[in-house]
Amino acid sequence: MDDLNVIIQKYLGEVSEYDFSDYCAIKKASEIILNNKMPFFGDKIKSRFGLSKSVDLAFKFFDRLGYGDYFLGRINDGTFRFNRVSKNNNATPMSYYNDKLCKNEIYLPYSNSILDAYVIVHELLHDTNLDINNMSYTRSMFTEYISMYGEFLFECFIEENYNINKFKTDINYSFNSCYISALKVDFQLNLIKCYLDNGYISDYFLNTIISKYDSKHQGLLFKICYSILDKNDLDFDFYMRYLFGILLSCYSYDKFLNNEFDLDLFVFINDNLNYLEPEDVYGYLDLEVVDNYNLLLSPNSYDKLDKSYRKIMCKR
């Protein structure tokens, strides 16, 4: 346990946050997800869907949003690095800045399925708000929201315009992976709380923390603990963006389906993501921040997020 204690002590020293209230906003997000049932979607993609079709669908969607020329520019200037992979390959798509070439790039592994279209949408939306000269905390916090909500909108777009009503798989995978991310975040926050409460974590304390989770997750939690020791660092602050992403996406999509969310607002938030404060984004989404420092929302706002998450997930 000595190594784990050192890791937590090092993390707390780096962020200088020794009061657990500093982590309450993240804790609330993980609890909303974990207090709902664990999603399980047994979707399997069997139909072949060529990459050119995925690119064409993505272009038409982005053109509807006003990003059509931007999309074609990225296709033509070599930003996309397409890489054919097998369906079971775990290659991770990503948008990033290539320091050597001094340009944005998008690594896009594809498997000739409809999932490729969703990945193109997701990663290009990341690219639209990736500004190497202005890497804001707001972007770090909300870029997954932009990309995940974009997938919801894309799904709606292809269902309405192309009578494709059987391809909900990619977003379903997002629900699954975000639940695992919530477990990672929640477990690490409980480690921090235990350390702050007691000054250390013993074998007994660790086993007590893990025992409070459903038995089917306990093996994973031990693996997460070993991963922390192997990396010599906590990583919950990386995974928390996915929790905000799925909760805000469900909330926005719920409002969109009820004609209460204007697509122009989505484009505005994305275009200005690096210039807005986090509380500004929450304000545009009609969510109330009651603690600007910790970005804690009001109970009513968390209730909205919980209801929308539950509603949209159950509709899948």
C-alpha positions as CSV (number, residue, x, y, z in Angstrom):
1,M,0.0,0.0,0.0
2,D,3.0,2.3,0.4
3,D,3.2,2.9,-3.3
4,L,-0.5,3.8,-3.6
5,N,-0.2,6.2,-0.8
6,V,2.8,7.9,-2.4
7,I,0.9,8.2,-5.7
8,I,-2.1,9.8,-4.0
9,Q,0.0,12.1,-2.0
10,K,1.9,13.2,-5.1
11,Y,-1.3,13.8,-7.0
12,L,-2.8,16.0,-4.2
13,G,0.5,17.9,-4.0
14,E,0.4,18.6,-7.7
15,V,-3.2,19.9,-7.8
16,S,-3.1,21.5,-4.3
17,E,-6.7,20.3,-3.6
18,Y,-6.9,18.8,-0.2
19,D,-10.6,19.3,0.5
20,F,-12.9,16.6,-0.9
21,S,-15.5,19.3,-1.8
22,D,-13.1,20.2,-4.6
23,Y,-14.1,16.9,-6.3
24,C,-17.8,17.0,-5.6
25,A,-18.8,18.0,-9.2
26,I,-16.9,15.1,-10.7
27,K,-18.3,12.7,-8.0
28,K,-21.9,13.8,-8.8
29,A,-21.4,13.0,-12.4
30,S,-20.0,9.5,-11.7
31,E,-22.9,8.8,-9.2
32,I,-25.6,9.7,-11.7
33,I,-24.2,7.1,-14.2
34,L,-23.4,4.4,-11.6
35,N,-26.8,4.8,-9.9
36,N,-28.5,3.9,-13.1
37,K,-28.4,0.4,-14.5
38,M,-25.2,-0.8,-16.3
39,P,-25.9,-0.5,-20.0
40,F,-25.5,-3.6,-22.1
41,F,-26.1,-3.5,-25.8
42,G,-25.3,-6.6,-27.7
43,D,-25.2,-4.9,-31.1
44,K,-23.3,-6.5,-33.8
45,I,-22.5,-4.8,-37.1
46,K,-22.9,-7.4,-39.9
47,S,-23.6,-5.2,-43.0
48,R,-20.6,-3.9,-45.0
49,F,-20.6,-0.1,-45.4
50,G,-17.8,1.2,-47.6
51,L,-15.6,4.1,-46.4
52,S,-16.7,6.3,-49.3
53,K,-20.3,6.0,-48.1
54,S,-19.3,6.9,-44.6
55,V,-17.4,10.0,-45.9
56,D,-20.3,11.0,-48.0
57,L,-22.8,10.7,-45.1
58,A,-20.5,12.6,-42.8
59,F,-20.1,15.4,-45.4
60,K,-23.8,15.8,-45.9
61,F,-24.3,16.0,-42.1
62,F,-21.5,18.6,-41.7
63,D,-22.9,20.6,-44.6
64,R,-26.2,20.8,-42.8
65,L,-24.4,22.2,-39.8
66,G,-22.5,24.7,-41.9
67,Y,-19.2,22.8,-41.7
68,G,-19.3,21.3,-45.2
69,D,-16.4,23.4,-46.7
70,Y,-14.4,22.7,-43.5
71,F,-14.9,19.0,-43.8
72,L,-13.9,18.9,-47.5
73,G,-10.8,21.0,-46.7
74,R,-9.8,18.4,-44.1
75,I,-10.4,15.5,-46.5
76,N,-8.3,17.2,-49.2
77,D,-5.4,18.6,-47.2
78,G,-4.4,15.2,-45.8
79,T,-5.6,15.9,-42.2
80,F,-7.3,12.5,-42.2
81,R,-4.9,9.5,-41.9
82,F,-7.2,6.6,-42.8
83,N,-6.0,3.1,-41.8
84,R,-7.9,-0.1,-42.7
85,V,-8.2,-2.4,-39.7
86,S,-10.2,-5.6,-38.8
87,K,-13.5,-5.2,-37.0
88,N,-12.0,-6.6,-33.8
89,N,-9.0,-4.3,-33.9
90,N,-8.8,-1.9,-30.9
91,A,-7.0,0.9,-32.7
92,T,-8.0,4.2,-31.1
93,P,-9.1,7.0,-33.4
94,M,-7.8,10.4,-32.3
95,S,-7.6,14.1,-33.3
96,Y,-4.3,15.7,-32.3
97,Y,-1.7,18.3,-33.3
98,N,1.4,17.0,-35.1
99,D,4.3,18.9,-33.7
100,K,6.7,17.8,-36.4
101,L,4.4,18.8,-39.3
102,C,2.9,21.8,-37.4
103,K,-0.7,20.8,-38.3
104,N,-3.8,19.1,-37.0
105,E,-4.2,15.4,-37.9
106,I,-6.9,12.9,-37.5
107,Y,-6.0,9.2,-37.2
108,L,-9.0,7.3,-38.4
109,P,-8.9,3.5,-38.3
110,Y,-11.8,2.1,-40.3
111,S,-13.4,-1.3,-40.8
112,N,-15.9,-0.6,-43.6
113,S,-18.9,-0.5,-41.4
114,I,-21.4,2.3,-40.5
115,L,-19.3,2.9,-37.3
116,D,-16.7,4.6,-39.5
117,A,-19.2,7.4,-40.3
118,Y,-19.8,8.0,-36.6
119,V,-16.1,8.0,-35.9
120,I,-15.5,10.6,-38.7
121,V,-18.2,12.8,-37.2
122,H,-16.8,12.4,-33.7
123,E,-13.2,13.1,-34.5
124,L,-13.8,16.0,-37.0
125,L,-15.8,17.8,-34.3
126,H,-12.8,17.4,-32.0
127,D,-10.7,18.9,-34.8
128,T,-13.0,21.9,-35.2
129,N,-12.3,23.1,-31.7
130,L,-8.6,22.0,-31.5
131,D,-6.6,25.2,-31.5
132,I,-3.0,24.6,-30.5
133,N,-2.6,28.3,-29.7
134,N,-5.5,28.4,-27.3
135,M,-5.9,25.1,-25.4
136,S,-8.5,26.1,-22.9
137,Y,-9.8,24.3,-19.8
138,T,-13.3,24.7,-21.2
139,R,-12.3,22.7,-24.3
140,S,-10.7,20.0,-22.2
141,M,-13.9,19.7,-20.2
142,F,-16.5,19.9,-23.0
143,T,-14.9,18.7,-26.2
144,E,-16.3,15.1,-25.6
145,Y,-19.7,16.7,-25.1
146,I,-19.5,18.3,-28.5
147,S,-18.4,15.1,-30.2
148,M,-20.8,12.8,-28.4
149,Y,-23.8,15.1,-28.9
150,G,-22.7,15.4,-32.5
151,E,-23.1,11.6,-32.8
152,F,-26.6,11.8,-31.5
153,L,-27.5,14.5,-34.1
154,F,-25.8,12.5,-36.8
155,E,-27.8,9.4,-35.9
156,C,-31.0,11.5,-36.1
157,F,-29.9,12.9,-39.4
158,I,-29.3,9.6,-41.2
159,E,-32.5,8.1,-39.7
160,E,-34.6,11.1,-41.0
161,N,-33.0,11.5,-44.4
162,Y,-31.9,8.0,-45.4
163,N,-34.3,5.7,-43.7
164,I,-31.5,4.0,-41.8
165,N,-33.0,3.1,-38.5
166,K,-30.8,0.2,-37.4
167,F,-27.5,1.8,-36.7
168,K,-27.5,2.9,-33.1
169,T,-24.5,0.8,-32.3
170,D,-21.8,3.4,-32.0
171,I,-23.6,5.5,-29.4
172,N,-24.5,2.3,-27.6
173,Y,-20.8,1.6,-27.3
174,S,-20.4,5.1,-25.8
175,F,-22.9,4.3,-23.1
176,N,-21.0,1.1,-22.3
177,S,-17.5,2.7,-22.2
178,C,-18.8,5.8,-20.2
179,Y,-20.1,3.4,-17.5
180,I,-16.6,1.9,-17.2
181,S,-15.1,5.4,-17.2
182,A,-17.5,6.3,-14.3
183,L,-16.3,3.3,-12.4
184,K,-12.7,4.4,-12.9
185,V,-13.4,7.9,-11.8
186,D,-15.6,7.0,-8.8
187,F,-13.2,4.5,-7.5
188,Q,-10.2,6.9,-7.6
189,L,-12.3,9.6,-6.0
190,N,-13.1,7.2,-3.2
191,L,-9.4,6.4,-2.8
192,I,-8.7,10.2,-2.5
193,K,-11.5,10.6,0.1
194,C,-10.2,7.7,2.1
195,Y,-6.7,9.2,2.1
196,L,-8.0,12.6,3.1
197,D,-10.1,11.2,5.9
198,N,-7.5,8.9,7.3
199,G,-4.1,10.2,6.2
200,Y,-3.3,6.9,4.5
201,I,-4.8,3.9,2.7
202,S,-4.3,0.4,4.2
203,D,-5.2,-3.0,2.7
204,Y,-8.2,-3.0,4.9
205,F,-9.4,0.4,3.7
206,L,-8.8,-0.6,0.0
207,N,-10.8,-3.9,0.4
208,T,-13.6,-2.0,2.2
209,I,-13.8,0.6,-0.7
210,I,-14.0,-2.2,-3.3
211,S,-16.5,-4.3,-1.3
212,K,-19.0,-1.5,-1.5
213,Y,-19.3,-1.9,-5.3
214,D,-21.4,-4.5,-7.0
215,S,-19.5,-7.9,-7.0
216,K,-19.4,-8.0,-10.8
217,H,-17.3,-4.9,-10.8
218,Q,-14.8,-5.8,-8.1
219,G,-12.4,-7.7,-10.3
220,L,-12.2,-4.7,-12.6
221,L,-11.5,-2.3,-9.7
222,F,-8.5,-4.4,-8.6
223,K,-7.2,-4.2,-12.1
224,I,-7.7,-0.4,-12.1
225,C,-5.7,-0.3,-8.8
226,Y,-2.9,-2.3,-10.4
227,S,-3.0,0.1,-13.4
228,I,-2.6,3.1,-11.1
229,L,0.4,1.4,-9.5
230,D,1.8,0.5,-12.9
231,K,1.4,4.1,-14.3
232,N,2.4,5.6,-11.0
233,D,-0.4,8.1,-11.3
234,L,-4.1,8.7,-11.0
235,D,-6.0,9.3,-14.3
236,F,-9.6,10.1,-13.3
237,D,-9.2,13.6,-14.5
238,F,-8.8,12.3,-18.0
239,Y,-11.8,10.1,-17.9
240,M,-14.1,12.7,-16.3
241,R,-14.6,14.4,-19.6
242,Y,-16.4,11.3,-20.9
243,L,-18.8,11.5,-17.9
244,F,-19.6,15.1,-18.7
245,G,-19.8,14.2,-22.3
246,I,-22.5,11.5,-22.1
247,L,-24.6,13.3,-19.5
248,L,-24.7,16.6,-21.3
249,S,-25.2,14.8,-24.7
250,C,-28.3,13.0,-23.3
251,Y,-29.6,16.2,-21.8
252,S,-29.1,18.2,-25.0
253,Y,-30.5,15.5,-27.2
254,D,-33.6,15.2,-24.9
255,K,-34.1,18.9,-25.3
256,F,-33.5,18.7,-29.1
257,L,-36.1,16.0,-29.5
258,N,-38.5,18.3,-27.6
259,N,-37.7,21.2,-29.9
260,E,-36.1,23.0,-27.0
261,F,-32.5,23.0,-28.3
262,D,-31.5,25.0,-31.4
263,L,-28.8,23.6,-33.6
264,D,-27.4,27.1,-34.0
265,L,-26.6,27.1,-30.3
266,F,-24.7,23.8,-30.7
267,V,-22.6,25.4,-33.5
268,F,-22.1,28.6,-31.5
269,I,-20.8,26.7,-28.4
270,N,-18.5,24.6,-30.6
271,D,-17.1,27.6,-32.5
272,N,-16.4,29.5,-29.3
273,L,-15.5,26.7,-27.0
274,N,-11.9,28.0,-26.4
275,Y,-13.2,31.5,-25.6
276,L,-16.0,30.6,-23.2
277,E,-15.8,29.9,-19.5
278,P,-17.2,26.5,-18.3
279,E,-20.0,28.3,-16.4
280,D,-20.9,30.1,-19.7
281,V,-21.4,26.7,-21.4
282,Y,-23.6,25.5,-18.6
283,G,-25.6,28.7,-18.7
284,Y,-26.3,28.3,-22.5
285,L,-27.5,24.8,-21.7
286,D,-29.9,26.2,-19.0
287,L,-28.0,24.5,-16.2
288,E,-27.3,26.5,-13.0
289,V,-23.8,26.6,-11.5
290,V,-23.9,27.3,-7.8
291,D,-20.1,27.0,-7.1
292,N,-18.0,28.6,-9.8
293,Y,-14.7,27.4,-8.4
294,N,-15.6,23.7,-8.3
295,L,-18.2,24.0,-11.1
296,L,-20.8,22.4,-8.9
297,L,-24.4,22.5,-10.4
298,S,-27.6,23.0,-8.5
299,P,-29.6,20.0,-7.3
300,N,-32.2,20.8,-9.9
301,S,-29.6,20.8,-12.7
302,Y,-28.3,17.4,-11.6
303,D,-31.8,16.2,-11.5
304,K,-32.3,17.3,-15.2
305,L,-29.1,15.4,-16.2
306,D,-30.2,12.3,-14.3
307,K,-33.6,12.2,-15.9
308,S,-32.3,12.8,-19.4
309,Y,-29.6,10.2,-19.1
310,R,-32.1,7.6,-17.8
311,K,-34.6,8.5,-20.5
312,I,-32.3,8.5,-23.5
313,M,-30.5,5.3,-22.4
314,C,-33.7,3.4,-21.8
315,K,-34.9,4.4,-25.3
316,R,-31.9,2.7,-26.9
